[in-house]
């Protein structure tokens, strides 16, 4: 069966947070370790962690397999540059990529499996989870959209591709509010620390 890759975007400067979001602790794990565990349990493969200026620290702190760490030397150009770096690292046989943001860690392997199952069942180009009608992360993009993602305007990134393919989107309702939770600042981090970590 063709694979659905897992890409974790973790190259941001984390300026508002004041600490590398990938390495923030949540219980006994970091955000990045939690997401890696979730994606592995759900069967996403291969996995790709895109880091930037923090690449050396990530490599030292988090156990990663061969080829799982990709360094985006253009990380200052924004999130779309990291997405491109991740896509460029994938083998050609991938049928799609599940794109996670490291500052949205509050997801479970059950949710990821559901998104992957729906992607394979429906063959929709984009699969997005929703909580009470609001779209969140992670998002699956079919391989047919990879070139469009690479060419997306830097100031819009993947949102541009989503807006161009509204008829190709499948929304998957979930009870996991975590798809919406973004660790933008210390207050948001404190809220996450009060939550039980999903498996």
Backbone as JSON Lines, residues from 0, in Angstrom:
{"i":0,"aa":"X","n":[0.85,-1.19,0.0],"ca":[0.0,0.0,0.0],"c":[0.89,1.25,0.0]}
{"i":1,"aa":"X","n":[0.61,2.23,-0.9],"ca":[1.38,3.48,-0.86],"c":[1.26,4.14,0.5]}
{"i":2,"aa":"X","n":[2.28,4.85,0.9],"ca":[2.32,5.4,2.25],"c":[1.83,6.84,2.33]}
{"i":3,"aa":"X","n":[1.4,7.19,3.51],"ca":[1.09,8.59,3.83],"c":[2.19,9.06,4.78]}
{"i":4,"aa":"X","n":[2.97,10.0,4.32],"ca":[4.08,10.51,5.12],"c":[3.58,11.43,6.23]}
{"i":5,"aa":"X","n":[4.38,11.57,7.25],"ca":[4.1,12.52,8.32],"c":[5.18,13.6,8.34]}
{"i":6,"aa":"X","n":[4.78,14.83,8.15],"ca":[5.72,15.96,8.19],"c":[5.39,16.82,9.4]}
{"i":7,"aa":"X","n":[6.38,17.04,10.26],"ca":[6.21,17.92,11.41],"c":[7.03,19.18,11.18]}
{"i":8,"aa":"X","n":[6.35,20.31,11.09],"ca":[7.03,21.58,10.86],"c":[7.45,22.16,12.22]}
{"i":9,"aa":"X","n":[8.76,22.27,12.41],"ca":[9.29,22.68,13.72],"c":[10.45,23.64,13.59]}
{"i":10,"aa":"X","n":[10.41,24.5,12.56],"ca":[11.56,25.36,12.28],"c":[11.36,26.82,12.69]}
{"i":11,"aa":"X","n":[10.22,27.13,13.29],"ca":[9.96,28.53,13.64],"c":[10.88,29.06,14.72]}
{"i":12,"aa":"X","n":[10.96,30.38,14.8],"ca":[11.85,31.02,15.77],"c":[11.29,31.02,17.18]}
{"i":13,"aa":"X","n":[9.98,30.8,17.34],"ca":[9.33,30.77,18.66],"c":[9.57,32.06,19.45]}
{"i":14,"aa":"X","n":[9.54,33.19,18.75],"ca":[9.88,34.45,19.4],"c":[8.9,34.86,20.48]}
{"i":15,"aa":"X","n":[7.59,34.66,20.24],"ca":[6.61,35.03,21.26],"c":[6.64,34.08,22.45]}
{"i":16,"aa":"X","n":[6.95,32.81,22.18],"ca":[7.0,31.83,23.24],"c":[8.23,32.02,24.11]}
{"i":17,"aa":"X","n":[9.34,32.42,23.49],"ca":[10.58,32.62,24.24],"c":[11.36,31.35,24.46]}
{"i":18,"aa":"X","n":[10.92,30.25,23.86],"ca":[11.62,28.96,23.95],"c":[11.24,28.14,22.74]}
{"i":19,"aa":"X","n":[12.09,27.2,22.37],"ca":[11.81,26.36,21.21],"c":[10.58,25.51,21.48]}
{"i":20,"aa":"X","n":[9.53,25.7,20.69],"ca":[8.28,24.97,20.92],"c":[8.45,23.47,20.76]}
{"i":21,"aa":"X","n":[9.33,23.07,19.85],"ca":[9.54,21.64,19.63],"c":[10.01,20.94,20.89]}
{"i":22,"aa":"X","n":[10.75,21.66,21.74],"ca":[11.36,21.04,22.91],"c":[10.66,21.4,24.22]}
{"i":23,"aa":"X","n":[9.5,22.04,24.13],"ca":[8.72,22.3,25.34],"c":[8.29,20.97,25.95]}
{"i":24,"aa":"X","n":[8.34,20.87,27.27],"ca":[7.98,19.63,27.96],"c":[6.47,19.56,28.15]}
{"i":25,"aa":"X","n":[5.95,18.35,27.97],"ca":[4.55,18.05,28.27],"c":[4.58,16.71,28.97]}
{"i":26,"aa":"X","n":[4.57,16.75,30.29],"ca":[4.8,15.53,31.05],"c":[6.24,15.08,30.85]}
{"i":27,"aa":"X","n":[6.41,13.78,30.57],"ca":[7.77,13.26,30.41],"c":[8.29,13.4,28.99]}
{"i":28,"aa":"X","n":[7.49,13.97,28.08],"ca":[7.91,14.12,26.69],"c":[7.91,15.58,26.26]}
{"i":29,"aa":"X","n":[8.64,15.83,25.19],"ca":[8.55,17.14,24.54],"c":[7.38,17.12,23.56]}
{"i":30,"aa":"X","n":[6.99,18.31,23.11],"ca":[5.94,18.39,22.09],"c":[6.32,17.53,20.89]}
{"i":31,"aa":"X","n":[7.57,17.66,20.45],"ca":[8.0,16.92,19.26],"c":[7.97,15.41,19.5]}
{"i":32,"aa":"X","n":[8.42,14.96,20.65],"ca":[8.39,13.52,20.95],"c":[6.96,13.01,20.97]}
{"i":33,"aa":"X","n":[6.03,13.8,21.52],"ca":[4.64,13.38,21.53],"c":[4.11,13.21,20.11]}
{"i":34,"aa":"X","n":[4.36,14.2,19.24],"ca":[3.85,14.11,17.88],"c":[4.47,12.94,17.12]}
{"i":35,"aa":"X","n":[5.76,12.72,17.32],"ca":[6.4,11.58,16.67],"c":[5.76,10.26,17.12]}
{"i":36,"aa":"X","n":[5.5,10.14,18.42],"ca":[4.87,8.94,18.95],"c":[3.48,8.74,18.36]}
{"i":37,"aa":"X","n":[2.71,9.81,18.25],"ca":[1.36,9.75,17.7],"c":[1.4,9.31,16.23]}
{"i":38,"aa":"X","n":[2.29,9.9,15.45],"ca":[2.36,9.57,14.03],"c":[2.83,8.13,13.81]}
{"i":39,"aa":"X","n":[3.8,7.7,14.61],"ca":[4.27,6.32,14.49],"c":[3.16,5.33,14.83]}
{"i":40,"aa":"X","n":[2.44,5.62,15.91],"ca":[1.35,4.72,16.33],"c":[0.24,4.65,15.29]}
{"i":41,"aa":"X","n":[0.04,5.75,14.56],"ca":[-1.02,5.79,13.56],"c":[-0.6,5.16,12.24]}
{"i":42,"aa":"X","n":[0.69,4.93,12.08],"ca":[1.17,4.3,10.86],"c":[1.6,5.24,9.76]}
{"i":43,"aa":"X","n":[1.76,6.53,10.07],"ca":[2.28,7.46,9.06],"c":[3.74,7.14,8.81]}
{"i":44,"aa":"X","n":[4.13,7.13,7.55],"ca":[5.52,6.81,7.21],"c":[5.78,7.21,5.75]}
{"i":45,"aa":"X","n":[7.0,7.69,5.49],"ca":[8.07,7.98,6.44],"c":[7.76,9.24,7.23]}
{"i":46,"aa":"X","n":[8.53,9.48,8.28],"ca":[8.37,10.68,9.09],"c":[9.47,11.67,8.78]}
{"i":47,"aa":"X","n":[9.12,12.94,8.85],"ca":[10.07,14.01,8.55],"c":[9.85,15.15,9.53]}
{"i":48,"aa":"X","n":[10.88,15.52,10.27],"ca":[10.85,16.67,11.17],"c":[11.66,17.77,10.51]}
{"i":49,"aa":"X","n":[11.03,18.88,10.21],"ca":[11.73,20.0,9.57],"c":[12.1,21.01,10.64]}
{"i":50,"aa":"X","n":[13.4,21.17,10.86],"ca":[13.92,22.12,11.83],"c":[14.66,23.24,11.1]}
{"i":51,"aa":"X","n":[14.96,24.28,11.83],"ca":[15.67,25.41,11.24],"c":[16.94,25.7,12.01]}
{"i":52,"aa":"X","n":[17.0,26.9,12.59],"ca":[18.17,27.25,13.38],"c":[18.3,26.35,14.61]}
{"i":53,"aa":"X","n":[17.2,25.69,14.98],"ca":[17.17,24.81,16.14],"c":[17.55,23.37,15.82]}
{"i":54,"aa":"X","n":[18.02,23.09,14.61],"ca":[18.23,21.71,14.18],"c":[19.2,20.95,15.08]}
{"i":55,"aa":"X","n":[20.31,21.57,15.46],"ca":[21.29,20.88,16.3],"c":[20.7,20.52,17.66]}
{"i":56,"aa":"X","n":[19.93,21.45,18.24],"ca":[19.32,21.2,19.54],"c":[18.28,20.09,19.45]}
{"i":57,"aa":"X","n":[17.49,20.09,18.38],"ca":[16.49,19.05,18.18],"c":[17.16,17.69,18.03]}
{"i":58,"aa":"X","n":[18.19,17.64,17.22],"ca":[18.89,16.37,16.99],"c":[19.49,15.83,18.27]}
{"i":59,"aa":"X","n":[19.96,16.72,19.14],"ca":[20.57,16.3,20.41],"c":[19.53,15.83,21.41]}
{"i":60,"aa":"X","n":[18.36,16.47,21.4],"ca":[17.37,16.23,22.45],"c":[16.37,15.13,22.13]}
{"i":61,"aa":"X","n":[16.12,14.87,20.84],"ca":[15.03,13.97,20.47],"c":[15.56,12.81,19.63]}
{"i":62,"aa":"X","n":[15.29,11.57,20.05],"ca":[15.72,10.42,19.24],"c":[14.99,10.38,17.9]}
{"i":63,"aa":"X","n":[15.76,10.41,16.82],"ca":[15.2,10.4,15.49],"c":[15.86,9.31,14.66]}
{"i":64,"aa":"X","n":[15.1,8.74,13.74],"ca":[15.65,7.72,12.87],"c":[16.43,8.33,11.73]}
{"i":65,"aa":"X","n":[17.13,7.52,10.97],"ca":[17.91,8.0,9.83],"c":[17.02,8.75,8.83]}
{"i":66,"aa":"X","n":[17.43,9.94,8.48],"ca":[16.71,10.72,7.5],"c":[15.48,11.43,8.01]}
{"i":67,"aa":"X","n":[15.16,11.27,9.29],"ca":[13.93,11.89,9.79],"c":[14.08,13.37,10.1]}
{"i":68,"aa":"X","n":[15.29,13.84,10.27],"ca":[15.52,15.27,10.51],"c":[15.93,15.94,9.21]}
{"i":69,"aa":"X","n":[15.19,16.97,8.84],"ca":[15.52,17.78,7.66],"c":[15.75,19.2,8.13]}
{"i":70,"aa":"X","n":[16.89,19.76,7.74],"ca":[17.21,21.13,8.13],"c":[16.82,22.09,7.01]}
{"i":71,"aa":"X","n":[15.98,23.05,7.35],"ca":[15.57,24.08,6.4],"c":[16.48,25.29,6.59]}
{"i":72,"aa":"X","n":[17.43,25.46,5.69],"ca":[18.36,26.59,5.82],"c":[17.67,27.91,5.49]}
{"i":73,"aa":"X","n":[16.48,27.82,4.9],"ca":[15.72,29.03,4.55],"c":[14.57,29.28,5.52]}
{"i":74,"aa":"X","n":[14.7,28.81,6.75],"ca":[13.58,28.85,7.69],"c":[13.05,30.27,7.91]}
{"i":75,"aa":"X","n":[13.9,31.27,7.77],"ca":[13.45,32.65,7.99],"c":[12.47,33.12,6.92]}
{"i":76,"aa":"X","n":[12.34,32.37,5.84],"ca":[11.4,32.73,4.78],"c":[9.97,32.3,5.11]}
{"i":77,"aa":"X","n":[9.79,31.65,6.24],"ca":[8.44,31.32,6.67],"c":[8.09,29.86,6.55]}
{"i":78,"aa":"X","n":[6.87,29.56,6.98],"ca":[6.43,28.17,7.11],"c":[6.42,27.42,5.79]}
{"i":79,"aa":"X","n":[6.07,28.11,4.7],"ca":[6.0,27.41,3.42],"c":[7.36,26.89,3.0]}
{"i":80,"aa":"X","n":[8.44,27.58,3.39],"ca":[9.78,27.09,3.04],"c":[10.08,25.78,3.76]}
{"i":81,"aa":"X","n":[9.56,25.64,4.98],"ca":[9.75,24.39,5.71],"c":[8.9,23.28,5.11]}
{"i":82,"aa":"X","n":[7.7,23.62,4.67],"ca":[6.85,22.62,4.03],"c":[7.52,22.11,2.75]}
{"i":83,"aa":"X","n":[8.09,23.0,1.98],"ca":[8.79,22.6,0.76],"c":[9.96,21.68,1.09]}
{"i":84,"aa":"X","n":[10.73,22.03,2.12],"ca":[11.86,21.19,2.52],"c":[11.38,19.79,2.91]}
{"i":85,"aa":"X","n":[10.26,19.73,3.6],"ca":[9.71,18.44,3.98],"c":[9.24,17.64,2.79]}
{"i":86,"aa":"X","n":[8.51,18.28,1.89],"ca":[8.02,17.58,0.7],"c":[9.17,17.08,-0.16]}
{"i":87,"aa":"X","n":[10.21,17.89,-0.27],"ca":[11.35,17.51,-1.11],"c":[12.12,16.32,-0.54]}
{"i":88,"aa":"X","n":[11.94,16.04,0.74],"ca":[12.65,14.92,1.36],"c":[11.92,13.59,1.2]}
{"i":89,"aa":"X","n":[10.67,13.62,0.72],"ca":[9.85,12.42,0.69],"c":[10.14,11.57,-0.54]}
{"i":90,"aa":"X","n":[10.01,10.25,-0.42],"ca":[10.13,9.38,-1.59],"c":[8.95,9.59,-2.53]}
{"i":91,"aa":"X","n":[9.16,9.33,-3.8],"ca":[8.15,9.6,-4.82],"c":[6.89,8.76,-4.64]}
{"i":92,"aa":"X","n":[7.01,7.61,-3.98],"ca":[5.86,6.72,-3.9],"c":[4.83,7.14,-2.84]}
{"i":93,"aa":"X","n":[5.08,8.18,-2.08],"ca":[4.1,8.62,-1.09],"c":[2.82,9.08,-1.78]}
{"i":94,"aa":"X","n":[1.68,8.64,-1.27],"ca":[0.41,9.04,-1.87],"c":[-0.11,10.35,-1.27]}
{"i":95,"aa":"X","n":[0.47,10.75,-0.17],"ca":[0.05,11.98,0.47],"c":[0.95,12.29,1.65]}
{"i":96,"aa":"X","n":[0.71,13.45,2.25],"ca":[1.49,13.87,3.42],"c":[0.56,14.48,4.45]}
{"i":97,"aa":"X","n":[0.68,13.99,5.67],"ca":[-0.04,14.56,6.8],"c":[0.88,15.6,7.44]}
{"i":98,"aa":"X","n":[0.46,16.85,7.39],"ca":[1.3,17.96,7.83],"c":[0.88,18.42,9.21]}
{"i":99,"aa":"X","n":[1.81,18.33,10.16],"ca":[1.58,18.74,11.55],"c":[2.41,19.99,11.87]}
{"i":100,"aa":"X","n":[1.88,20.81,12.73],"ca":[2.62,21.95,13.27],"c":[3.04,21.61,14.69]}
{"i":101,"aa":"X","n":[4.31,21.79,15.0],"ca":[4.8,21.36,16.31],"c":[4.16,22.13,17.45]}
{"i":102,"aa":"X","n":[3.63,23.34,17.15],"ca":[2.97,24.1,18.21],"c":[1.48,23.78,18.32]}
{"i":103,"aa":"X","n":[1.03,22.74,17.6],"ca":[-0.32,22.19,17.76],"c":[-0.18,20.71,18.15]}
{"i":104,"aa":"X","n":[0.33,20.43,19.36],"ca":[0.66,19.04,19.7],"c":[-0.5,18.2,20.22]}
{"i":105,"aa":"X","n":[-1.64,18.81,20.51],"ca":[-2.68,18.12,21.28],"c":[-3.58,17.24,20.41]}
{"i":106,"aa":"X","n":[-2.97,16.27,19.74],"ca":[-3.73,15.35,18.9],"c":[-3.39,13.92,19.29]}
{"i":107,"aa":"X","n":[-4.27,13.0,18.9],"ca":[-4.08,11.6,19.25],"c":[-3.82,10.75,18.01]}
{"i":108,"aa":"X","n":[-3.28,9.57,18.24],"ca":[-3.08,8.64,17.13],"c":[-4.42,8.18,16.56]}
{"i":109,"aa":"X","n":[-5.46,8.12,17.4],"ca":[-6.8,7.76,16.91],"c":[-7.28,8.76,15.88]}
{"i":110,"aa":"X","n":[-7.08,10.05,16.14],"ca":[-7.48,11.08,15.19],"c":[-6.68,10.95,13.9]}
{"i":111,"aa":"X","n":[-5.37,10.78,14.02],"ca":[-4.53,10.68,12.82],"c":[-4.94,9.48,11.97]}
{"i":112,"aa":"X","n":[-5.2,8.35,12.63],"ca":[-5.65,7.17,11.88],"c":[-6.97,7.44,11.17]}
{"i":113,"aa":"X","n":[-7.88,8.15,11.84],"ca":[-9.17,8.46,11.23],"c":[-8.99,9.33,9.98]}
{"i":114,"aa":"X","n":[-8.12,10.31,10.07],"ca":[-7.86,11.18,8.92],"c":[-7.26,10.38,7.76]}
{"i":115,"aa":"X","n":[-6.3,9.52,8.08],"ca":[-5.67,8.7,7.05],"c":[-6.66,7.74,6.42]}
{"i":116,"aa":"X","n":[-7.52,7.13,7.23],"ca":[-8.53,6.21,6.71],"c":[-9.49,6.93,5.77]}
{"i":117,"aa":"X","n":[-9.93,8.11,6.16],"ca":[-10.86,8.88,5.33],"c":[-10.19,9.31,4.02]}
{"i":118,"aa":"X","n":[-8.92,9.67,4.1],"ca":[-8.18,10.03,2.9],"c":[-8.16,8.87,1.91]}
{"i":119,"aa":"X","n":[-7.89,7.69,2.4],"ca":[-7.8,6.52,1.52],"c":[-9.18,6.08,1.02]}
{"i":120,"aa":"X","n":[-10.19,6.23,1.87],"ca":[-11.54,5.82,1.48],"c":[-12.12,6.73,0.4]}
{"i":121,"aa":"X","n":[-11.92,8.02,0.55],"ca":[-12.61,8.99,-0.31],"c":[-11.76,9.5,-1.46]}
{"i":122,"aa":"X","n":[-10.43,9.37,-1.35],"ca":[-9.49,9.88,-2.35],"c":[-9.62,11.4,-2.54]}
{"i":123,"aa":"X","n":[-10.1,12.08,-1.52],"ca":[-10.13,13.55,-1.58],"c":[-8.7,14.08,-1.51]}
{"i":124,"aa":"X","n":[-8.48,15.24,-2.13],"ca":[-7.13,15.8,-2.22],"c":[-6.67,16.42,-0.9]}
{"i":125,"aa":"X","n":[-7.64,16.87,-0.09],"ca":[-7.32,17.53,1.18],"c":[-8.26,17.0,2.25]}
{"i":126,"aa":"X","n":[-7.71,16.61,3.38],"ca":[-8.52,16.13,4.5],"c":[-8.18,16.96,5.73]}
{"i":127,"aa":"X","n":[-9.22,17.55,6.34],"ca":[-9.03,18.5,7.44],"c":[-9.94,18.12,8.61]}
{"i":128,"aa":"X","n":[-9.41,18.08,9.84],"ca":[-10.28,17.83,10.99],"c":[-11.01,19.11,11.41]}
{"i":129,"aa":"X","n":[-12.2,18.94,11.97],"ca":[-12.95,20.1,12.49],"c":[-13.43,19.8,13.9]}
{"i":130,"aa":"X","n":[-13.44,20.83,14.72],"ca":[-14.0,20.76,16.07],"c":[-15.07,21.83,16.17]}
{"i":131,"aa":"X","n":[-16.32,21.4,16.37],"ca":[-17.46,22.32,16.44],"c":[-17.47,23.27,15.25]}
{"i":132,"aa":"X","n":[-17.19,22.72,14.08],"ca":[-17.26,23.49,12.85],"c":[-16.03,24.27,12.49]}
{"i":133,"aa":"X","n":[-15.03,24.28,13.35],"ca":[-13.81,25.04,13.09],"c":[-12.7,24.1,12.63]}
{"i":134,"aa":"X","n":[-12.04,24.47,11.55],"ca":[-10.97,23.65,11.01],"c":[-9.69,23.8,11.82]}
{"i":135,"aa":"X","n":[-8.94,22.68,11.89],"ca":[-7.7,22.72,12.64],"c":[-6.6,21.92,11.96]}
{"i":136,"aa":"X","n":[-5.69,21.41,12.77],"ca":[-4.52,20.66,12.29],"c":[-4.47,19.31,13.0]}
{"i":137,"aa":"X","n":[-3.88,18.3,12.33],"ca":[-3.1,18.3,11.09],"c":[-3.98,18.2,9.85]}
{"i":138,"aa":"X","n":[-3.36,18.41,8.69],"ca":[-4.06,18.36,7.41],"c":[-3.33,17.39,6.49]}
{"i":139,"aa":"X","n":[-4.1,16.59,5.75],"ca":[-3.5,15.69,4.76],"c":[-3.64,16.31,3.37]}
{"i":140,"aa":"X","n":[-2.54,16.32,2.62],"ca":[-2.54,16.76,1.24],"c":[-2.15,15.57,0.35]}
{"i":141,"aa":"X","n":[-2.91,15.37,-0.72],"ca":[-2.57,14.32,-1.68],"c":[-1.3,14.7,-2.44]}
{"i":142,"aa":"X","n":[-0.58,13.7,-2.9],"ca":[0.66,13.95,-3.64],"c":[0.41,14.78,-4.89]}
{"i":143,"aa":"X","n":[-0.79,14.71,-5.44],"ca":[-1.13,15.5,-6.63],"c":[-1.05,17.0,-6.39]}
{"i":144,"aa":"X","n":[-1.05,17.41,-5.12],"ca":[-0.98,18.84,-4.78],"c":[0.42,19.29,-4.36]}
{"i":145,"aa":"X","n":[1.37,18.38,-4.32],"ca":[2.69,18.75,-3.81],"c":[3.32,19.89,-4.62]}
{"i":146,"aa":"X","n":[3.21,19.84,-5.94],"ca":[3.81,20.9,-6.75],"c":[3.12,22.24,-6.52]}
{"i":147,"aa":"X","n":[1.82,22.21,-6.3],"ca":[1.1,23.46,-5.99],"c":[1.53,24.01,-4.63]}
{"i":148,"aa":"X","n":[1.77,23.13,-3.68],"ca":[2.25,23.58,-2.37],"c":[3.63,24.21,-2.51]}
{"i":149,"aa":"X","n":[4.48,23.62,-3.34],"ca":[5.82,24.18,-3.55],"c":[5.76,25.57,-4.18]}
{"i":150,"aa":"X","n":[4.74,25.8,-5.01],"ca":[4.63,27.07,-5.73],"c":[3.75,28.09,-5.02]}
{"i":151,"aa":"X","n":[3.26,27.77,-3.84],"ca":[2.33,28.66,-3.14],"c":[3.01,29.98,-2.76]}
{"i":152,"aa":"X","n":[2.27,31.09,-2.77],"ca":[2.84,32.37,-2.36],"c":[3.37,32.28,-0.93]}
{"i":153,"aa":"X","n":[4.58,32.78,-0.67],"ca":[5.18,32.65,0.66],"c":[4.33,33.24,1.79]}
{"i":154,"aa":"X","n":[3.55,34.29,1.48],"ca":[2.76,34.92,2.53],"c":[1.46,34.18,2.81]}
{"i":155,"aa":"X","n":[1.13,33.17,1.98],"ca":[-0.1,32.41,2.18],"c":[0.16,30.92,2.42]}
{"i":156,"aa":"X","n":[1.17,30.4,1.77],"ca":[1.53,29.01,1.98],"c":[0.42,28.05,1.63]}
{"i":157,"aa":"X","n":[0.26,27.01,2.46],"ca":[-0.71,25.96,2.19],"c":[-2.14,26.48,2.14]}
{"i":158,"aa":"X","n":[-2.42,27.59,2.85],"ca":[-3.78,28.15,2.81],"c":[-4.2,28.48,1.39]}
{"i":159,"aa":"X","n":[-3.25,28.95,0.58],"ca":[-3.55,29.3,-0.8],"c":[-4.04,28.07,-1.56]}
{"i":160,"aa":"X","n":[-3.38,26.94,-1.37],"ca":[-3.77,25.72,-2.06],"c":[-5.13,25.24,-1.56]}
{"i":161,"aa":"X","n":[-5.36,25.34,-0.27],"ca":[-6.66,24.95,0.28],"c":[-7.78,25.79,-0.35]}
{"i":162,"aa":"X","n":[-7.54,27.09,-0.46],"ca":[-8.56,27.97,-1.04],"c":[-8.8,27.68,-2.52]}
{"i":163,"aa":"X","n":[-7.79,27.16,-3.2],"ca":[-7.94,26.84,-4.62],"c":[-8.65,25.51,-4.85]}
{"i":164,"aa":"X","n":[-8.82,24.72,-3.8],"ca":[-9.39,23.37,-3.96],"c":[-10.53,23.12,-2.98]}
{"i":165,"aa":"X","n":[-11.4,24.09,-2.83],"ca":[-12.49,23.95,-1.85],"c":[-13.38,22.74,-2.16]}
{"i":166,"aa":"X","n":[-13.54,22.41,-3.44],"ca":[-14.4,21.28,-3.8],"c":[-13.74,19.94,-3.51]}
{"i":167,"aa":"X","n":[-12.45,19.96,-3.27],"ca":[-11.69,18.72,-3.05],"c":[-11.41,18.46,-1.58]}
{"i":168,"aa":"X","n":[-12.02,19.24,-0.69],"ca":[-11.74,19.13,0.75],"c":[-12.76,18.2,1.4]}
{"i":169,"aa":"X","n":[-12.26,17.31,2.24],"ca":[-13.11,16.51,3.11],"c":[-12.87,16.96,4.54]}
{"i":170,"aa":"X","n":[-13.93,17.36,5.23],"ca":[-13.8,17.73,6.64],"c":[-14.21,16.53,7.48]}
{"i":171,"aa":"X","n":[-13.44,16.28,8.53],"ca":[-13.67,15.14,9.41],"c":[-13.92,15.67,10.83]}
{"i":172,"aa":"X","n":[-15.17,15.66,11.29],"ca":[-15.46,16.15,12.64],"c":[-14.77,15.3,13.71]}
{"i":173,"aa":"X","n":[-14.32,15.94,14.75],"ca":[-13.68,15.26,15.87],"c":[-14.1,15.93,17.17]}
{"i":174,"aa":"X","n":[-14.0,15.18,18.27],"ca":[-14.25,15.74,19.59],"c":[-12.96,16.26,20.23]}
{"i":175,"aa":"X","n":[-11.87,16.22,19.49],"ca":[-10.58,16.65,20.04],"c":[-10.38,18.15,19.8]}
{"i":176,"aa":"X","n":[-10.59,18.93,20.85],"ca":[-10.39,20.38,20.75],"c":[-8.93,20.72,20.45]}
{"i":177,"aa":"X","n":[-8.04,19.77,20.73],"ca":[-6.62,20.01,20.53],"c":[-6.25,20.39,19.12]}
{"i":178,"aa":"X","n":[-7.07,20.06,18.14],"ca":[-6.75,20.43,16.76],"c":[-6.7,21.94,16.58]}
{"i":179,"aa":"X","n":[-7.31,22.67,17.52],"ca":[-7.36,24.13,17.43],"c":[-6.34,24.82,18.32]}
{"i":180,"aa":"X","n":[-5.73,24.08,19.24],"ca":[-4.9,24.71,20.27],"c":[-3.5,24.99,19.75]}
{"i":181,"aa":"X","n":[-3.16,26.27,19.72],"ca":[-1.89,26.74,19.2],"c":[-1.06,27.32,20.33]}
{"i":182,"aa":"X","n":[0.15,26.82,20.51],"ca":[1.01,27.29,21.6],"c":[1.75,28.56,21.17]}
{"i":183,"aa":"X","n":[1.04,29.66,21.19],"ca":[1.62,30.92,20.73],"c":[2.47,31.62,21.78]}
{"i":184,"aa":"X","n":[2.11,31.43,23.05],"ca":[2.75,32.2,24.11],"c":[2.69,31.39,25.42]}
{"i":185,"aa":"X","n":[3.34,31.88,26.48],"ca":[3.34,31.13,27.74],"c":[1.95,30.83,28.3]}
{"i":186,"aa":"X","n":[0.99,31.72,28.1],"ca":[-0.36,31.47,28.61],"c":[-0.99,30.28,27.9]}
{"i":187,"aa":"X","n":[-0.79,30.19,26.59],"ca":[-1.32,29.05,25.84],"c":[-0.63,27.76,26.27]}
{"i":188,"aa":"X","n":[0.65,27.85,26.54],"ca":[1.4,26.67,27.01],"c":[0.86,26.19,28.35]}
{"i":189,"aa":"X","n":[0.56,27.11,29.25],"ca":[0.01,26.73,30.56],"c":[-1.32,26.01,30.4]}
{"i":190,"aa":"X","n":[-2.12,26.43,29.43],"ca":[-3.41,25.76,29.2],"c":[-3.18,24.32,28.77]}
{"i":191,"aa":"X","n":[-2.21,24.11,27.9],"ca":[-1.93,22.76,27.43],"c":[-1.4,21.89,28.57]}
{"i":192,"aa":"X","n":[-0.6,22.47,29.44],"ca":[-0.05,21.71,30.55],"c":[-1.13,21.17,31.5]}
{"i":193,"aa":"X","n":[-2.28,21.81,31.48],"ca":[-3.37,21.36,32.34],"c":[-4.17,20.21,31.71]}
{"i":194,"aa":"X","n":[-3.87,19.9,30.46],"ca":[-4.61,18.86,29.74],"c":[-3.9,17.51,29.87]}
{"i":195,"aa":"X","n":[-4.68,16.46,29.77],"ca":[-4.09,15.13,29.69],"c":[-3.55,14.93,28.27]}
{"i":196,"aa":"X","n":[-2.38,14.34,28.18],"ca":[-1.77,14.16,26.87],"c":[-2.46,13.02,26.15]}
{"i":197,"aa":"X","n":[-3.06,13.26,24.96],"ca":[-3.71,12.17,24.23],"c":[-2.68,11.19,23.69]}
{"i":198,"aa":"X","n":[-3.11,9.96,23.49],"ca":[-2.21,8.92,22.99],"c":[-2.47,8.61,21.52]}
